Amino acid sequence: MNKYLNVNRIWIIMVILTISTYAVGKLGYSGIYVVLFLLTTAIIKSSFIIGDFMEVRGTSLLWRILMYGWLWLVTITIAVTYLISQ
């Protein structure tokens, strides 16, 4: 029963994060802080998906390094690319 509560909480958090990123886009905000906010929400949501829905939490260290490493590599690449373009 506890696992179902955890999944429901994660789902609610992900819905709130999705609505917040939609609102930021709909309101037309821009700038470095908005990009950092959007990347942070993407990291949080991706971590939930990787850890809980893909159940990588219970796997070997190699799989966790690969999955979370890829997440951080892509996120840092996007952030650096945005900063260079400014």
Sequence and secondary structure as in RCSB ss.txt:
>XXXX:A:sequence
MNKYLNVNRIWIIMVILTISTYAVGKLGYSGIYVVLFLLTTAIIKSSFIIGDFMEVRGTSLLWRILMYGWLWLVT
ITIAVTYLISQ
>XXXX:A:secstr
 HHHHHHHHHHHHHHHHHHHHHHHHHHT  SHHHHHHHHHHHHHHHHHIIIIIS GGGS HHHHHHHHHHHHHHH
HHHHHHHHHH 
